[in-house]
Every structure is written in C-alpha cells, then in structure tokens.
Amino acid sequence: MRVDLFDFELPPERIAMEPVSPRDSARLLCVRPEGLEDRIVRDLPGLLRPGDLLVANDTKVIPAQLFGQRPPRDGQTGGAPVAVEATLHKDLGRNVWRAFVRPAKRLKEGDAITFAAGLAARVIARDGAEADLQFETQGDHFFAALEKAGVMPLPPYIARKRPAGEDDKASYQTMFADEAGSVAAPTAGLHFTPDLIAALRDKGVEQTTVTLHVGAGTFLPVTAEDTADHKMHAEWGEITHSQAAKINEARAAGGRIIAVGTTSLRLLESAAGEDGKIAPFADETDIFITPGYRFKAADMLMTNFHLPRSTLFMLVSAFAGTDRMKAAYAHAVEQGYRFYSYGDACLLERI
C-alpha cells in the first residue's frame, strides 16, 4: 500500500506545543458512520454506555534524556572530556539500556560515561547512532537517580522549539502512569482526570489498564514508499490474567471495549484470539496495522490527532476508514483542533 495515500496538509500552527488545562477541557471530535460531532473530552460520560470498558495504558514515562561526560581515555594526555547526550529508549535487562547517543563517533566499547546526580554507565556495545549502556545503579535506585539526572524526552517537533521544563514532568505523564519504562507518553491518556474517571464510573463505565512501554520508534517517520517496506520497532507489553479476565467479562456482558490510545489498541490486538478473547500477554509486539486489518478486540478508539504519513494515521484509517479519517482531519484543521502529543482528541467508532 502506498504511503502517500496517508498524506494530508497540516499547517504547522495546528501542532500543539503546550497542553490545555484542565486536561479534560481538550476538544473531542466524534467520528461516527453518520457524521462528525464537535464535543469536549469532559462530555465522554454522555457518549458512552453503562457496561462499556475503557482500557488505558499505565506505562510511566521516564526522564530518559541524559547529559554527561566521557573522560579522557587511559593513556590519553592533554585530552578534554567529551560531552555526551544519551536518550534511553529500550530496557535490555541486567541494568543495560539501549540509547541514542551523541556524538556517537566519539564513543567506543569500554568507555565510561558519568551523568549528573551520581549516575554512571559503561558502553558495552555501539552500532551507528545507538549504544548499549550498562549502568552501575540498579532497580529502584536507578529510577530514583534517573528522576534527578534525566530530562523528559519531549517529541522532537517540540524539543526543536523549546527545552523540556519542570512542568513537562507532570504534564507529559498520564494519571494512569504506574509502570516505568516509556520514552514517550501514551498521549490519549493525558486527557483524563480523577473527576472524569469518577463521572464515568457514576455512568456505569468501567476502567482497567494494560502496559505497553512506548519506544522511540513512535517518533520515527515512515521513509519507505510502500507500507510493506516499513519495519515497526518492537515494544514490550503486558496484560495480566486479571486484566484479560475483566476485558473478556465486559465483552461477554455486552459492553463495548474502548481503547484509550493507539498503544492500548495495538497491545489488545496483539493479545486477541480470532474470537476476540484476550489472553494474558507478556512479550514484545511489533504489530503494524494498516487498512485491511480485521480488528478483533476493540469497538471504539479514543486517540489524539496524528501526523501525515505516520503509522498512527495508518492505524486510525484502518480502524475508521481512510476516507472518513481524511474528512475528519480536514474538518479538524479547518476548525482549529490541536494536533499530536499535547493536542486534542477524537473518538472513533470502528467500521
């Protein structure tokens, strides 16, 4: 399938640089077979039914961008330390993280890097712009040190225009965040507040979580001309026995499954059998969803507005129809909706 089929005009000013406040005041475009409706996220209880189940991603974004120094190597006289920037993007286990590093050419296997707040690592492998870093600090102590030393890894289109601030540590984290491991937020979840969840519960709408750690691949553009030539980066996800049972029970009782975000949707589809039942899951997934895919697990999808030619716009086109989504996005651009991570949301019914 040609990638240019998923192109559309997006004025740069439509891309949100800051979140709205309060979170549930963001706009919400309802995309249904019968047409489009402009609402706000706070209206969600009136748009869902008793017995419906929201499935959100409880991954927690780590402050994955680190700045440090590589000291002069043994035997090197008169050399100055080399400033190093590392963006962690995949936990390989055993205190090892894969990272994008700069300047990659100034690093080699065996080099030590000292970051702020007593966080140190050694390069154990390097491949192009990536390096595997083995940290001295382990477990909870590592994440505590990372909280002090690291910077929130904002999407590149924001980071190019402004540095990450203290406010981003809270605003780029969902209320569901519990399991540390993502380098990007599952942004549909950013719109929820405790008051909104309480209102949904009063309506009889239940809620559960699953975990998919969002990797740096979410920001990578599709450079291939055909979708068949694009390779998705694998991300680690988990659905526990109790979470799977709750989802299956809601479906058996006639409730609709509403995926909060494309990350939740991709994980649900990775764990679903042909009959739509969700099995417990703890593995990596590189599922790539394009039009023609037969959805098995979710009935509705709440998601933000995505960029042209992105795998995420391909996914929503598969879910709600390419022509319908292009019409919805044209409406959103015309009506001043805000796009991408800090932007507004849409609620899609499956075709």
Secondary structure, DSSP 8 states (H G I E B T S, - for coil): -BGGGG-----GGGB-SS--SSGGGSEEEEEETTEEEEEEGGGHHHHS-TT-EEEEE-EEE---EEEEEE---TT--S---EEEEEEEEEEEETTEEEEEEETGGG--TT-EEEESTT-EEEEEEEETTEEEEEESS-HHHHHHHHHHH-B----HHHHTTS---HHHHHHTS-TT--EEEESS--GGGGG--HHHHHHHHHHT-EEEEEEE---GGGG----SSBGGG-----EEEEE-HHHHHHHHHHHHTT--EEEESHHHHHHHHHHB-TTS-B--EEEEE-----TT----S-SEEEEE---TT-HHHHHHHHHH-HHHHHHHHHHHHHTT--BSTTS-EEEEE--
